[in-house]
Amino acid sequence: MSFDRHTKIAFLGMGLMGSRMASRLIQAGFEVAVWNRTANACTPLLEMGAQPLQLDQIGQYPAVLLCLADDAAVQAVFEKIQPHLQAGQVLADFSSLSVGQTKKLAQAAAEHKAYWIDCPVSGGTAGAEQGSLVIFAGGNAAAIEQLHPIYNVLSQRVTRMGETGAGQATKICNQLIVAANSTLIAEAVALADQAGVDTALLAPALAGGFADSKPFQILSPRMAAHSFEPVQWKVQTLSKDLNNAVQLAASLQLNIPVAQKALSQLQAHQNNGFAEADLSTVIQHVEKR
């Protein structure tokens, strides 16, 4: 049976993405309870009509949605809710995690006869606001089907990519392309600038060509103008995702040197104090070199 507007939803993680996704569900009429490690991040959602969530009451919510920073953050929260899980609950994880961690979490949830669905998203903060995300899902097919009324509010498309971990593996491949491409875009904008090109014209000039992409259209104007606010993609987030790609490739004995080089650039930029900065600031790393 699919979830509907009367299904009680617990949403954990009110960051850049989670807050926007929870907002859409509230506006769509779902009964949503919210939690965040830093409680004041929940205030705007509570003002919209959400309820405060106590983690020890998680068993009351048939649908549990998570959108947290990384493996460690999800593991820490899962350890708090695990004793309270109930049979039949569906835990949908929108976070971007490693495949290995996802499989461990799914196995731990299964001990309570609950379903762990890895369903990371792509589309950024704009996609979260507009409900136009794309979702890559891995895990039990029937549980994924149950989630479709929720997914429909958040996304334009959901694709079940395979069993547990397949959603995360797909997101890792997605992020490999985005993150590695961002370093190339920065190099292209910096090169064009040094060669006397009006870099403000790059995005419209290359639109529709083979070099065009959504990241290019978003990043190149910001890089050209050195306009880095508001933050749309955090450097540390893309660095973490690209590291997951390199680690997954290593575990499969696959050499991906372009991704490794891009990771070293992002990590160096992050370590120079740009962890929380927008991805477009990577052009400053290129220019400084």
N, C-alpha and C positions, 0 to 999 in steps of 0.2 A: 504494500500500500504506500503510495506516495505521500510525502509530507504536504501540508496545505497551510493556509493562513492561520489555522488554529493550533498548529504545531509550535510548541514552546522551543525557542532557539536560545542556546547559550553561545555567545560570541566572545572569544578570548583574544585580546590583542588589538589595541586601538591606535596603531601607528598610522603611517601615511596611507597605507592601503586599507587596513582593517576598519579604521574609522569611517572611511568613505563607503565601504561595502556594508557595514552595519547600518549606516544612515539610509542607504537605499532600501534595505530590508524593512526598516522602521517605517519609511515613507510608503512602502508597498502594503503595509498593514499587518506585517508579521509581529508576533509577540516576542520581543528580543530582550534578553538580559545580557549585560556587558560587564567585562572585567579587564583590567589592565594592571600591570605591576605597579605603575605610577598612577594612582587612582584618579588624579585630577584630569587625566586624559579622557576619562569617561564623561566628564561634566557636560559637554555639548550634546552627547547622545542621550543622557538622562533628561536633559531639557527638551529633547525631541520626543520623549515618551518611553525610552528604554527603561528597564528595571536594573537595579544593581545586582550583580551576581556574586554569590558566596560559593567558593569552590567546593566546599563540603556538601553543597546542595546540588552538585552537577548531575546526580542521578535523576533529577526531576525533568531533565531536558532530553527529549528523544534525539534532537539534532544538536551536536556540539561542533562549532566552527572555530578553527584556530588560524590566526594569522600573526605569526611571531617571527623573531629576527633570524634565528638559526638553529642548528642542532641542539646546542646547549640550552637555549631558551625554551624550546619545545620540550626537551627532556625534563627540565626543571618543573615546568607547569604540569606535565603529564604525571610526574611523581606525586603531585599534590592531589590530582583528581582520580588517579588510578584506583585507590581503595573504594571510591564511591561510584564507580561505573556499574551500569546495569545491563543485563542481557538485552540485546536488540538495539542498543544505542548505536547511532552512526556518528563517528567522529570524522569530520571533513577538514583536512589540513591544507589550507591555502598557502602555508609557508613554503619557502624554497629550502629543502633539506637535501642531505646526502641520501643516496639510495640505501646504503647500509643502515643508517639510523632509522629510516622509514620502515624497513623490514623488521627491525627490532621493536619499534613502537606498535606495528600491526600485530606482531606475535603477542606482545604484552596485552593489547586490547582484546585479542581473541581469547585469552585466558578468562576473561569476564564475559565471553560470548558477545562482545561488542565488535563493531566493524570499524577499521581504520581505513579511510580512503585518502590517498595522497592526490591532491588536486590543485597543484600550483597554477598560478595565473600569469598571463602576459597582457600588457596593455597600459601599464603605468597608472599614475594617479588620475589621468584624464579618463582612461577606460573604466576605472573604479567609480568615478563620479557619474559617468554616462551609462553605466551598465553594459559596456561594450567589450568587456574583457574576453579573452579566449582562455579556456580551461582545459588542462591535460589531466585526465583522471586515471588512476591505477587502483585496482582492487576489485572487490566483489561487485559483479555486474548489477545484481538486484539492489544492492545498497546505493550504488551510483544512480540507478533509476529513481529510487526514492528521493534523492536530492534534487531532481530536475526542477521542481517548482521554485526552489531556492536559487539554483543555478540560473534559471530563466530571468530572475530579477537582476542578476549580477553580470551576465555575460551574453555575448552574441552567439557563442558556440561552445559546446562541451564535447570532447572526444575521449572515449575510453581507449587508452593506449595499450592496455594489457593488465597483467596482474600487479600485485603490490610492488611499488617502486618504479613502475613504468611511467607514471605521471611525472615523477621527479626526474627520471632519466631524460624525458622529453624536455622538461623545463631547463635542465642543465645544458642540453644541446641548444635550446633557444638562447639561453644566456651566454653561451660560448660565442655565438654569432654576434649578439648585441654588444657584449663587453669587448671582444677583440676588435669589432668594427669601430667602436668608439675611439680606440687609440689610433686607428687608421684615419678616421674623420678628423681628429685633432691634428695629425701630421699633414693631412691634405689642406686644411684651413691655414695652418702655419706656413706651409710651403707656398700656397697661393698668395698669402699676404706678403711674404718676402719677395715674391716674383712680381709684385706690383698690381695684383688683382684686387678689385673691389670685392672683398669677401662677403659683403652683405648680399651680393648678387649670386653667390654660389647655389643657395637652396633653390631659388626659382629657375636658374639656368640649367641645373642638372635634373630638375623635376621630370619624372617620366622616363629618364634614361636608365642605362644599365647600372649606374652607380647610385641610383636613388633608393631610398628606403625611409621608413618612418623614423628610425633613429637619426638618419642624416638630416631630415627635414626639421627635427626637433633640436638636435645638437649643433649643427653648423651655424644657424643664426645666432645662437647664444654664444658660441665660441667666437664668432666674428665680432660680435658687439661686446664681448667680455661681460655679458649679463647673466649672472649665475643664480639669481633668485627668481621665483621660489625654487626650493629644492624639489626636483622631480625624481631623480635616481641618486641615491647616495653612493659615493665612491666605495665605501666599505661593503655595501650590499652587492655591487657588481664584482668586487674583488673576491668576496666570499663565494659567490656563485661560480666564478671562473675557476677558483681553487677547487670547488667540487668537481668541475669538469676535468681538470687535470688529474685529480686523485682518482676519479672513476676510470679515466683512460689508463692510468698506471695500473690499477687493479686488473684491468683487462689486457694489459701488456700492449697497449696501443700508443704509439708515439704521436703527439700533437704539438709540434714545435711552435707553430704560430700562436696557439693559445698560451703556451708556456711563456713566450716572449711578452705577450700582452699582459699576462698575470704579473710578471716582474715589474712592468711599467705601472700598473695600477697599485700594486703593493708599495712601490717606492713613493708614489704620489700620496697614498694613504698615510704612510709613515712620516711624510713631511707636514702633517697637520691637516690633511684634507679628508679625513675619514667620513665626516658628517656633511661634507660639501657636495654640491651637485656634480654629476658625472662630467658635465661640460667643462668643469675646471681643469680637466686633464690637459687641455691645451696649454695651461700655464706650466705644466711639467715639461711639455714638448718645447715650449719657448725658452724655458730656463736652461734646458740642455743645450 
